[in-house]
Amino acid sequence: MYNLRNSRMNINAKSIRTFIGSKNYYISRNFYIDLGFEEVITSEKMSYFRIEEFGFYLQDYYAKDWIENSMIFLEVDNPKNLLDNLKKLELPKKYENVKLSEIKRNDWGNEFFLHDPSGILWHFGEFN
C-alpha cells in the first residue's frame, strides 16, 4: 500500500485552474468581462478568464447539479473596497439571477458572496 503521508513528490506547480459551466455561455462571458476578467478564447465552446496569474476555464456546458454546487474562493486584499466597486457595476440589475451579498465577518476573516448568472457561488474574502 502506498502511504501518502510518508512520501513527497516534487510537482513544481505553476497554476491551478478550475473548470466551470454556464447556462448561457454568451451571457456568462459578458458577465466575467464586466467583472474585470480578461478573456482568452481557447475554442468555440471554452474560454480562459484571468486576472493577473489567476484564472479559470468557462465552458459552454450546463449540468444543473454541478453548477448549483460549484463554489470558488478568491482571496483579495480588501473585500470592502472590491464590494464597493462591484456595487457600482450594478451586476444584479444587468444580469438575471446574479446576487451580491454584504460582507460577512467570520472568526477566520471577512468575505462576501456573488452568484454568477448560472448559479456559480463566488466567495471574495481575506484571511486574518
N, C-alpha and C positions, 0 to 999 in steps of 0.2 A: 504494500500500500504506500502511496506517495504522500508524505506529510508536508503540507504547505507551510506550516509554522517553522519548520527547521530548514527551509530552503529559500533562497532569494535568487530571483532571476533578474539580470540587468537588462531592462527593457529599453531604456533611453527614449522614453515617450516624448513626442513633440506637441501633441494636442489630443483632446478627446472631443468627439463631435457626436451629438445625438441626432437621430432622425425623428422628425415629427411629421404628422399628416395634416391634411387640410380638407375641409368640407367643400370649399370653393377656392381652388388654387389661385385664381386671379385676385380675389379679394384678400386672401392671406398674404400674397406677395406685396400688395399695396400697403397693407397694414404694417408689415415689418419694415418696409421702406419708410413709411411715416414715423415709425417708432425710432428710426435712426440707424437701422442696419444697412449695410451695403450688400447688394445682391450680386452674386456671381452665378450666372446661368450655367448649369452643368449638363442639362439635357432638356428635352421638350417637357418632361414631367418632374423635374427636380432642379432646385437652386440651392446654393450655399449662401447663407446670410451671415455676415460677420460685423463685429465691432472690434477694431484692432485685431488681436490674435485670437479672439473668442468667436465661436460661431456654431451653427447647426445647419442641417440639411432639411429643407422643406420639400415635401413630396406632394404630388397630385394624386393622393391616395387617402381614402377615408374609411376607417373602421371605428364605429361608434364607441365600443368598449375600450379600445386602445386610446383614442383621443380623449375621452372623458376621464381617463385615469393617468394621463400624462402630466407631469409637473417638471418645471425647470427652475432651478435656483440660480440667480445671477447676483453674485456679490458685488456691491458697489460701495464707493467711499462715502457717499452722502445720500441716503434714501430720501430724506426730506426734500433736498434740492431736486432730485430726479422726479419725485412725485409732483412737486410744484410745476416742473417743466412739462410733465405728461398731462397734467390737468389743462394746461394751456392748449394742448393739441386737440382737446375735446374728442378723443377717440371713441368714447361710448356714444356720442351723438353721430359720429361719422360712420361707425360700423355696428351692424346688428350683433347682438349677443356679447359685445365687449363690456366688461365690468372692471372698474378700478376702485380699489378699497383705500381706506385711510391707513396710516401707519399703525401697526400693532407692536407694542412693546413686550418683549419676552425676556426671560432671565438671561438668555444667551446673546441677545441683540435685538435689533429692530428690523421689521420687514413690512412690505405692503404687497398686495396681490393685483394681478392683471390677467383677466381671461381674454384670450385672443378670439377672433371671430368663429373659430371651430370648436373652442372649448378647452384648449390647452391652458393650464394654470401656471402662470409665471409668478415666482417669488423674487422680489427685488429686496435685498437686505444687506445688513452689515453685522458682523460679529463683534462682541465686546472684546 
